[in-house]
Amino acid sequence: MEGRIPPHSIEAEKSVLGAALLSKDALFDVVEVVKPEDFYDANHKEIFKAMLDLHRKNSPVDALTVSEELKKKLYDDQYKLFMDDRYTIGSDTIPAGMLCHPRGFGSFARIIAYMRERNVPVEYIVKKLTSMPAEMYRLEGRGVLKAGMKADICLMDYENVKDQATFEDPRQRATGVEALYINGLPALEHGNITGILAGHALRRGEK
């Protein structure tokens, strides 16, 4: 019936997954009778799918291999979204305060590095991070380098761009970024922050 939650037990699902991870015999028993659709919790369903994929490839099934399989699937999903022109990239982090998230200093560098490893053309990566979102959000005068446009420029050593920020040290700056100009003024030069704050928040459609 619509709107009703089917009978389920989160603890039972955890026990099934835990047993299958710890015992090969238990894994064989579980895969014979359980299907991913039998799990109510969406995370449990994805974990079991990863376990099934490893099992079918005759690969070891344990906490480490399942974690790597889930990470691989996540990256595959991110790649598919990146290559879809309906999607662009953004980050909602605030790079200030005691609990700064590492994506504040590493989001775009990580995207560049990951898509570079996937052999995505550099022209498409740059377009995806500049002109495409500017057009999508109607940020007039931004997103491309030409006369009359705002001079928002990133100078980078493309092959060496890579995020370095971690949860332990979230303010580590990415490698490979040589300079950054906002509205024509240097925010970063020779890898060092200048302290010049030439940018401001933009609303959709704002110049």
C-alpha positions in Angstrom: 0.0 0.0 0.0 1.3 3.4 -1.0 2.9 5.4 1.8 3.4 2.4 4.1 6.9 1.2 5.1 7.4 -2.5 4.4 8.5 -4.8 7.2 12.2 -4.7 7.7 15.0 -4.9 10.2 18.1 -2.7 9.8 20.0 -4.7 12.5 19.2 -8.0 10.6 20.5 -6.5 7.4 23.8 -5.4 9.2 24.1 -8.9 10.6 23.7 -10.5 7.1 26.3 -8.2 5.6 28.7 -8.7 8.5 28.5 -12.5 8.4 29.1 -12.5 4.6 32.1 -10.3 5.0 33.6 -12.4 7.8 32.9 -15.9 6.4 33.2 -17.3 2.9 30.8 -20.0 3.8 28.3 -17.5 5.0 28.8 -15.5 1.8 28.0 -18.5 -0.3 24.8 -19.1 1.7 23.7 -15.5 1.5 24.2 -15.0 -2.3 22.1 -18.1 -2.9 19.0 -16.7 -1.2 19.3 -12.9 -0.9 19.0 -10.3 -3.6 20.0 -6.6 -3.5 16.3 -5.7 -3.6 15.7 -7.6 -0.4 17.5 -4.8 1.5 15.5 -1.9 2.8 18.4 0.4 3.5 19.8 1.9 0.3 23.4 1.8 1.6 23.1 -1.8 2.5 21.7 -2.5 -1.0 24.8 -0.9 -2.6 27.2 -2.7 -0.3 25.6 -6.1 -1.2 25.7 -5.2 -4.9 29.5 -4.6 -4.5 29.8 -7.9 -2.7 27.9 -9.7 -5.4 30.1 -8.1 -8.1 33.3 -9.3 -6.4 31.9 -12.7 -5.8 30.9 -13.1 -9.5 34.5 -12.1 -10.5 35.9 -14.7 -8.0 37.6 -11.9 -6.2 38.1 -11.8 -2.4 35.2 -10.3 -0.5 36.2 -8.5 2.6 35.9 -5.0 4.1 38.9 -3.6 2.1 37.8 -5.1 -1.3 34.2 -4.0 -0.9 35.3 -0.5 0.1 37.4 -0.3 -3.0 34.6 -1.6 -5.2 32.2 1.0 -3.8 34.8 3.7 -4.4 35.2 2.6 -8.0 31.5 2.7 -8.6 31.3 6.1 -7.1 34.0 7.4 -9.4 32.3 5.7 -12.4 29.1 7.5 -11.5 31.0 10.8 -11.2 32.6 10.3 -14.6 29.3 9.6 -16.3 27.7 12.8 -14.7 30.8 14.9 -15.7 30.5 13.8 -19.3 26.8 14.8 -19.4 26.3 18.3 -20.6 23.3 18.7 -18.3 25.6 18.7 -15.2 28.3 21.0 -14.0 30.5 21.1 -10.9 30.2 23.1 -7.7 31.2 23.1 -4.1 29.1 24.4 -1.2 31.9 24.5 1.4 33.1 27.6 3.4 36.9 27.7 3.6 36.9 29.4 7.0 36.4 28.4 10.6 37.7 25.5 12.7 35.8 22.8 10.8 36.9 23.7 7.2 36.1 20.9 4.8 39.0 19.7 2.5 36.8 20.2 -0.6 37.2 24.0 0.1 40.8 23.8 -1.1 40.6 20.6 -3.3 37.3 20.2 -5.2 38.3 21.5 -8.6 41.8 20.2 -8.5 40.5 16.7 -7.7 38.1 16.9 -10.6 40.8 18.0 -13.0 43.2 15.3 -11.8 40.5 12.5 -11.9 39.2 13.4 -15.3 42.8 13.8 -16.6 43.4 10.2 -15.5 40.3 9.2 -17.4 41.8 10.9 -20.6 39.0 13.5 -20.8 40.2 16.2 -23.2 41.6 19.2 -21.3 39.4 21.5 -23.4 36.2 19.8 -22.1 37.4 19.9 -18.5 38.1 23.6 -18.7 34.7 24.2 -20.4 32.9 22.2 -17.8 34.4 24.3 -15.0 34.2 27.7 -16.6 32.0 28.7 -19.6 29.4 25.9 -19.1 28.4 26.9 -15.5 28.6 30.6 -16.4 26.2 30.0 -19.2 24.0 27.8 -17.2 23.6 30.3 -14.4 23.6 33.3 -16.7 26.7 34.9 -15.2 27.2 37.5 -17.9 30.7 38.6 -18.9 32.3 35.5 -17.3 33.4 32.0 -18.3 35.6 32.7 -21.4 38.7 34.7 -22.1 38.0 37.5 -24.6 37.9 41.2 -24.9 35.2 42.9 -22.7 34.8 39.9 -20.4 35.8 39.8 -16.7 39.4 38.6 -16.3 38.9 35.5 -14.1 42.0 33.5 -15.0 43.7 30.4 -13.6 47.2 29.6 -14.7 48.1 26.0 -14.0 50.6 23.3 -14.8 47.9 21.0 -16.1 49.7 17.7 -15.8 50.6 18.4 -12.1 47.3 19.7 -10.8 46.2 17.5 -7.9 44.4 18.2 -4.6 46.3 17.8 -1.4 43.8 18.8 1.2 42.8 16.2 3.8 40.5 16.1 6.8 43.7 16.3 9.0 45.0 19.3 7.1 42.0 20.7 5.1 43.8 23.9 4.0 46.6 22.4 2.0 46.6 24.1 -1.4 46.5 22.0 -4.6 49.7 21.5 -6.5 50.0 22.7 -10.1 48.1 26.0 -9.6 50.5 28.8 -10.4 48.3 31.9 -10.3 44.7 33.0 -10.0 43.3 36.3 -11.1 39.8 37.5 -10.1 38.4 40.5 -12.0 41.9 41.0 -13.3 43.6 41.2 -9.9 45.9 38.6 -8.5 44.4 36.5 -5.7 47.3 33.9 -6.0 50.7 34.4 -7.6 53.6 31.9 -7.7 51.5 29.6 -5.5 51.2 32.2 -2.8 48.0 34.0 -1.7 48.3 37.7 -2.2 45.5 38.9 0.2 43.8 40.9 -2.6 40.1 40.2 -2.4 38.7 41.3 -5.8 35.8 38.9 -6.0 32.3 39.0 -4.6 29.2 36.7 -4.6 27.2 36.6 -7.8 23.5 36.1 -8.2 22.1 34.3 -11.2 22.0 36.7 -14.2 24.3 39.2 -12.5 27.3 40.7 -14.4 
